[in-house]
Amino acid sequence: MTTTTVPATSTNFDLRTGLNDQRQPLRRRISDMAAMFSDEAAARSKAAVNDELMYEFYDMDVPPTSGDIAYGTSIVYPGRIGDEYYMTKGHFHEVLDTGEIYFCLSGEGYMLMENPEGDVQWERFVPGQGVYVPRRYAHRSINTSDSEPLITFFAFPGHAGHDYGTIEEKGFRKLCVAGASGPEFVDNPKWKAEA
């Protein structure tokens, strides 16, 4: 007889805020994210005046095993550095051949995705919309609202892990910026190709 690694659980998320009162979130402020922005100097200058919370997420601490599913919520707050919208740091999975699903609870924005071979995709987040991130794709949530948080629910294989280092080193190939007629995706001048 096989035993389970975790007991069945019931998790409460506030559908309006994405918050969970049972766990502490991981939080990232402007100062934590400054190097991710095209205009890093502007980000550091803004952080020195008001080091706003850019995003937070709740990981429900599921064991990192292939038979389990990790899940939680992500809340990206509204704001910009110059024309560039607030976003998550973004990551590949350590086990590259694992996908992830996101479901938008409220707010609006985009999921930016790219694979190591250079394919770049983005999908819109609106309430009630699910976005599937294919295996091998780094992904980043971007809030394009001027006033509301972008709140998503996510789930991925428990053993997938997170590779933030590649994004910290290279960045994403594209940036999401506020254009004349709405959000636009443009080339990232800081993106670093393989040496």
RATA-V799078 format. One record per pair of residues at least 12 apart in sequence whose ideal C-beta (glycine too) atoms are under 6 Angstrom apart, sorted by the first residue. I is the first residue (numbers start at 1). J is the second residue. D is the distance in whole Angstrom. If there is no record, write none. Layout:
i	j	d
I	J	D
I	J	D
This chain:
i	j	d
5	63	5
5	65	6
5	68	6
11	60	6
13	73	5
15	105	6
18	73	4
18	75	4
18	151	4
20	58	5
23	58	6
25	56	4
25	57	6
25	58	5
26	57	6
27	53	6
27	56	4
28	54	6
28	55	6
29	51	5
29	53	6
30	43	6
30	46	6
30	47	4
30	51	5
30	52	5
30	54	6
31	47	4
31	51	5
33	54	6
37	81	5
37	84	6
38	84	6
38	175	6
38	190	6
39	82	5
42	81	5
42	82	5
43	81	5
54	86	5
55	76	4
55	88	5
56	75	5
57	72	6
57	74	4
58	72	4
58	73	5
59	72	5
60	72	5
62	158	5
63	158	6
64	158	5
64	159	5
65	158	5
65	159	6
66	159	4
68	158	4
69	155	5
70	156	6
70	158	5
71	155	4
73	153	5
74	141	6
74	152	5
75	149	5
75	151	5
76	141	5
76	143	4
76	150	4
77	149	5
78	143	6
78	145	5
78	146	6
78	147	6
83	177	4
83	178	5
84	175	6
84	177	5
85	142	5
85	143	6
85	144	5
85	176	5
86	143	5
87	140	5
87	142	4
88	140	5
88	141	5
89	164	6
90	138	6
90	140	3
90	167	5
91	162	5
91	163	6
91	164	5
92	138	5
92	163	4
92	166	6
93	160	4
93	161	6
94	161	3
94	163	5
95	160	5
96	136	5
97	135	5
98	135	6
98	157	5
98	160	4
99	133	6
99	134	5
99	135	5
100	133	4
100	156	4
101	132	5
101	155	5
102	131	5
102	152	5
102	154	5
103	130	5
103	153	5
104	125	4
104	127	6
104	129	5
104	152	5
105	151	4
106	127	5
106	151	5
107	145	6
107	148	5
107	149	5
107	150	4
107	151	6
108	126	6
108	144	6
108	145	5
109	125	5
109	142	5
109	143	5
109	144	5
109	150	4
110	122	5
110	124	6
110	142	5
110	176	6
111	123	5
111	131	5
111	139	6
111	141	6
112	140	5
113	133	6
113	137	4
113	139	5
114	138	5
114	173	6
115	136	5
115	137	5
120	173	5
120	174	5
142	176	5
144	183	5
170	192	5
171	188	5
171	190	5
171	191	5
172	188	6
173	188	6
173	191	5
174	188	6
175	188	5
